[in-house]
Amino acid sequence: MKKTLIRSLLIIAISILIIILIAGFTDISQTIKVLKRVSVTWLILSSLLLIGDWFVESLTVKVFAVSYRTKVSLRYLFKSTLIGSFFSAITPFSTGGQPAQIAFMNKRGVEYGEATALFVSRFIVYQVVITCLGVLGVYGAHDILSKNITKFAFLAFFGFILNGAVLFFLLIFSINRPLVEWLVKSLIKPLSFLKIVKNQAEVVERTLRQIELFHACMVKSMSNLALLSVAFLTTFLQMLLRISMTYFVARSVHVECSYVSTVLFQMVLFLVVSLVPTPGAMGASESGYVLFYSFLFGPNTVATLLLWRFFTYYANIIVGGLTTAHELGLMSRFDRR
């Protein structure tokens, strides 16, 4: 956990350094002046948006858990969401979130295959929603953004292709059981040769049993239209809360702007930077934000960027890190018994 803490602090420091470098091209004194008169009311509302984002994501996973008859409380799923947000924020491509959630949930007695199905199902729905919203954002804001951003069409197309490719891979992985079994056997064989895996036959059998459970749950998810409809609805609500954050932090520093334009821009920004390989899309998120909003927020852009990154990134590391430490403490005390 000590190494993870150091990694988290380093990532936050690098991200803040990027913002400072961006601020160097603007009037820093203006940014400080703007932040000094920030509205506490709008900051509280922004905090409620963030909590709502976490809660609704937990609710989406709960929808699938009810379908699988998985015995896990909404309270724990909220905690799991915070843990996933923490590990997603500190790992490249945000790849650490779901594996960490699966590992922690297994400690709570949920089978690996079942836990994997829960979070993969949720992630597939999330990818569909974010891709659709991105396309809607491109359509709604194309005239404005194309006039102010060079090669805007290329950026939008690039984001759509990346998200579409991830979605396609997840669907193939979820429904093509023979392919997954072949991958597992192909990975375990060299591990056995290197003596990392001691009993190859036993590990393969145990893993294939979890894959069978995973695919049974995934088939149940993908074939239940009522279940998917509720999951899509809750995920859309979550994304609405998340993309509204930019408008709320802008209002907190007294920027008068259009809610519709702000939200449309954010839809496109998520589409473009969501799969950047750096932890938390670090670097791309900050520069993309300035690129998309500088002509809308003017001299207040950097101030809103600092607040936006706090609520959408730093808070995940801080709150998620504390939640992870608490869960590790509980697990440690349980193991000692």
N, C-alpha and C positions, 0 to 999 in steps of 0.2 A: 504493500500500500504506500510505503514511503516513496518508491520509484514512481508510482502513479501520481502522487502529489507533486513531486518535482516536475514531472512531465506536464501536468496541468498548469502549474505556475509558469513554466517556460512558454507554453502555448499562449497563455493569456498575455504574457510580456511581449511576445513576438507580435501578436495581434494588435496590442496597444501601440507598439512601435510603428506598425504599418499605418495606423491611424494618425500618429504623430507626423510621419513622413508626408502623408496626404495633407494634413493640416498645415505643413510647412509651405505649401503652395497657396495658402489662403491667409487671411488676416486672423492670426491666432488670438489676438486681443479681442476681436469681435466674437469669436467662439466662446471665450471665457465670459465675456459680458452677457452673452445670450444664456449660458448655463446658469449664471448667477440669478436670473429672474425666472427660472423654470417653475411651472405650475405644479404644485404638489397634488392637486386634484386629478390632473391628467396623468400624473405618474402612478397614482393609486389605481386609476382605471386601467392603465397599462399593465400593472401587476395582476389585476383581476383577469385580464385577457390571457396572460401567461399561465396563471393557475387553471383557467378554463381550458386552455390548450392541452395541458397535462391531463386534466380530468377527462376530457372527451376522448383523448387517445386511449386512456384506461378503459373507458366505456366501450370503445370499439373492440378491444381485445376481450372484454367481458362478454360481448355478444357471441363471439366465436367459442368462448369457454362454456357458455350455457349450452350451445349446440353440441359440443363434445361431451357435456356433462362433467367437465373438469372442475374439481372441487378447489376453487381458488377465489378468495374474496375480492371485491372491488377495491377495498382498502389496500390489500397487498398489490393489486395490479397498478394502483396509483404509485405505490412505492417502486414497483418494477419499471414503470414508465420513467421515473426520475433516474433510476440506475441506468436504463438504456440511453437516456438523454446524455448522461455523463460520459459513458463510454463512446457514444457516437461522436461527441464533441472533441474527444482527444485522439481519435483514430482516423487514418486516411480513408477517404470515401465513406466515412461514417460507418465502417464495417464492424466496429466492435460492439455496437449497441445490442443487436439481436442475440449474438452468441452469449454475451454477458447475462442477458435476461433469461435465456434458456438454461444456462448453468446455475444461476441463482434459484430459478424455479424448480429445477431438478432437486436441489437441496431441500425444497419444500415438499418433495414427494411426487412431483409431476414427472411422468415419463418423458425422456428426451424427444421421442418422436411426436408426442402430443404437444409438448411445449413448442417445438419447432414449427409444427403446423399452425399453432396459434399466431405466432409472430410473422411467419411467412404469409399467411392469409391476410393479416392486417397490412403488411408491407405491399402486397400486390394491389390491394384496394387503394392504398395511399399513392402508389405509382400511377394508377389509372386516374385518380382525382387530380394529382398535381400536373399530369400531362394534359388532361382536358382543360384545366384552368389556365395552363400556360398557353394553349392554343386560343382559348377565349381572350386572354390578355393580349396576345399578338394581334388578333382580329380587332379588338376594341381600341387598342392604343397605337396601331400601326402608323396612322397618319402623323401623330405627334412625335412618336419615337423615331420614325424613319427620317424626319426632318432635322432631328437634333443628334442622332447617333449614326455615325458612318458604319456601313456594313451591318446594319441592324438585322437585315434579313438573314445574313449568314449566321449571326449569333443565335437568332431564334431557331433556325433550322438545325444548327449544331446541338442546341439544348434538346430539341424534340427528338432527334436521332438517338442521342445518348439515353434519354429516359425511355424511349420506345424499345431500345435494345435491352435494357435492364428488365423491363416488363416482359419482353418476349422470352428471355432466358429464365426468368422466374416461373413463367407458365409452363415452359418445357420441363423444367426441373420438377415442377409440382405434379405433372400428369404422366411423365414418361418414367415409369418405375424401372424398366430394364436399363435405361441409360444411367440412372442414379446407382443402381446395383453394380454396374460395370465400373463406374467411377470409384466407388468404394473399394472394390476388389483391387483395382489398379493402384490405388493409393496405399492400401494396407500391405500389399506384396513387397514393395521396396522397404517399407518400415520394418517388416519382419526380417528382411535380408540384413538390415542394419542393426538388428537386435533391439530396436526400439519397442517393437511389439513382440512379446514372448510367445504367446499361443495364437498363431494366425487363424486357425480354424475357429477357435472360440470367439475371437474378436469379430471375425467376419459374420458368424452366426448371430452374435448379439447385436451387431450394427444392422444387419438385414432385418432383424426383428423390429428394431426401431423404425426402419424405413417403411416396413409394412404398416406399422401404426401411423406413421406420418402420412402416407398416401391414403389410408382409409379416412383420416380426418380431412385431408385436402379434398377428396372426392365429395365428402359430406358438405364442405364449405362451398365448393364451386357449383354444386348441383342444387343448392337451396336458394332460390331466387328471393324469398322473403328475408332470409338471413343476410344475403348480399345487399339487398335494398337498404336495410337498417344500417349495415356497416358503411355503405356509401354515404348515407345521410349523415351519420355521425362524423365520418372523415371529412366530408364537405364542411360541416360546422367547425371542425377543428381548424381546417385551412382558412376558413373565413376569419376566425379569431386571430390566426397567425398573420395573415396578410393585412389585417386591419391595424396591426401594431405600428406600422410606419406612420399612418395617419395620426394615431394617438400621441406618439412621441413628437411629431411635428407640431401638434396643437399644444403640447406641453411647453414648447418654447415660443408659443404665440405666432406660429406660422399659419397664415390663412391659405388653405389649399382645398382643392376638390377631392372629396373622399373617393369618388369613382375613379378619377385619374390616378390617384395614389395607389389604390388597390389594383388597378389594371397593370400599372408599372411593376408592382410587387409580384404579380402572377408571372410576368415575363422574367423577372429577375430570378425567381425560384427555379424556373425552367432552365435558365442558362447556367446557373452556378451550383445547382443541387448535387451534381456529380463531379465536381472538381476534386482531385485526389488529396488535397491538403486537409488536415483536421478542421472540421467546421467550415470547409470551403474558404479557409483563411487566405487572405490576399485577394481572392476573386470576389468575395462578398463585399469587402470594403471598397475596392476599386469599382465594382459593378454598381454599387449603391450610389457612389459619387457620379458615375457616368449617367445613370438613369434619372437621378433626382436633382442634380446641380441646377438645371434650368428651371426646376419647379420650386425648390427651396432657397435658391440664391445663396447669400452669405451665411445662412443658417444651416447649410447642408452638413458640415462637419459636426456641429452640435447635435443634430438629429441622428447622425451616424453613430456617435458615441452612445447615445441612449438606446438606439435600435439594437446595436451589437450587445449591449448589456442585457437587455430583456430577451433577445433571441439566441444568445450564445454564452456570455459569461455567467448568467444566472443558471444555465443548465450545468455548467461545470461546478459552480459553488454549491447550489442546492443538491444537485445530483451527487456530487462528491461526498457531501455530508451524509446523504441518505445511504450511499454505498458503504461508507465507514460504519454507519449504524447497523446495517444488515450484516456486515462482516463480524462486528462485535457480537451480535446475537448468535451467529453461526458458531463462533469461537466458544462462547459460553455453553452452547448446546453440545458441542463436540466433547468438551471437558467432562460433561455429565456421563 
